[in-house]
Amino acid sequence: MWKWFRGNRRKKILATPFPSEWERNIQNNIQYYHHLNHEEKKRLQDLIQFFIAEKHWLGCNNLELTDEIRVMIAAHACLMILALPNDYYRNVNSIYVYPTTIISPEDSIGVFEVPTSPVEGPMPILGEAHHSGPVILVWDAVKRETRHPEHGHNVVYHEFAHKLDMLDDSADGTPPLTTPEEYQRWIEVCSKEYLELCDKVEHGKPTFFDSYAATNESEFFAVVTEHFFCKPENMKRHHPKLYRVLQDFYRQDPAKKVIANPLP
């Protein structure tokens, strides 16, 4: 009954054409959108319409939620699951959006937060993903990182990677995979890469990924997901095995798309 209800509801959602203003927002702000082919753009637009209509949105600290805010967040989240089944965000019910950086209470730092400094008491937070709660995002960070993907940071990718990780009720840096062979390869590649990163960070050596990825396996998955979509060519060149593991999971090859369809 629920599947029938949801299917019928989604048909009604898609009966409304994708707003031209929404597409202009995406075209003007998300570079990766221009690397997609026509079918992928249509698929993404459908996912965005479902996502915006089916999730609960809340503007916090007097932030007025606009279509631009919803579309920018939804577009990034849906790009991640473009080639995955569209129920992969079944554990996302609500998105809370703050206008600017928020300060966490002392001693409340969780493993799914994106800090901007070492964990020492109250600190600025750009986003949080709660296991049985909302995704929390800071709008000015979303805007800033959207405009500069070359920096390799994107709080939407980061927090929604956590939600994918938590689909199996365990935030361990390993999202649900399909076969024992995939799990074995994931463990072999990701464990090796994570431990090597931790060793480099501990000894002050330069790293391709931000040192925050060495916090734990869950943060490692979230950070490498940011690079997979923001800087795919560089990641594939510096960490080809890790790139391939994410390519198999997300069922996308953004580096190939960027090379095949360069921006003018």
Residue, then its C-alpha position, 0 to 999 in steps of 0.5 A: m500500500w505504501k509503495w502504491f501511495r508513494g508511486n501515485r504521489r510521485k506521479k503527481i509531483l512529476a506532472t508539474p514541469f521542472p521550474s525554469e528558475w530552478e534549472r537556472n539556479i543549478q546551471n549558474n551554480i553547480q559546475y558538475y551539472h554541465h557534465l551530465n548528458h540529457e538523460e542524467k539531467k532529467r533524472l536529476q531534476d526528477l530526484i530534486q522534485f521528489f526530494i524537495a516535496e518529500k522532506h521536511w524543511l526548516g529555516c533556523n535563526n530567522l532564515e527565510l527558506t527560498d527555492e534557491i536554498r532548497v534547490m541548491i541543497a537538493a541538487h547536491a544531495c541528489l547528484m550523489i544518488l543519481a545512479l542509485p535507487n531513489d530510496y537511498y535517502r529513506n533515513v532523511n526526514s528533515i533538513y534544518v538550514y541555518p544562515t551562518t556558522i553555528i556554535s556547538p555547546e561545549d562537550s557536544i561534538g559528534v562524529f558526524e559534524v564538520p568542524t572548522s578547527p580542532v575539537e576543543g570545547p564550543m566550536p563553529i559547526l558547518g553541518e551535522a548529520h544525526h542518525s535518527g534526526p535531521v541533516i543540519l546545514v549552514w547556508d553561507a557555507v553551502k553557497r561558498e563551497t558550491r562556487h569553489p569545488e576546486h577546494g575539495h569541500n562541500v558540506v552537503y556531500h559530506e553530511f549526506a555521505h554520513k546519511l548513506d553510511m548510516l543506512d545500515d544503522s552503523a556509522d562505520g565508514t562503510p555504506p550498504l554494499t551489494t556483495p561479499e566481494e564488494y565488502q572485502r574490496w572496500i575493507e582492503v582499500c579503504s582501511k589501507e588508505y585510512l591508516e596511511l592517512c592517519d600515519k601521515v597526519e600523525h607525522g605531519k606529512p602532506t596529504f591529498f585529503d584534509s586531515y579531518a578525514a583521519t578523525n575516524e572511518s566515518e569522517f574518512f568516507a565523508v571527506v573522500t566523497e567530497h573529493f570524489f565529486c568536487k575534484p574527481e580528476n585529482m583524486k583519481r590520479h592521486h588515489p586511483k584504487l580508492y577512487r575506483v571503490l567509490q566509483d563502484f559504490y556511487r555507480q558514477d565516474p565523474a572524472k571521466k565525465v569532466i574529461a569527456n565534457p570539458l567546460p568552455 
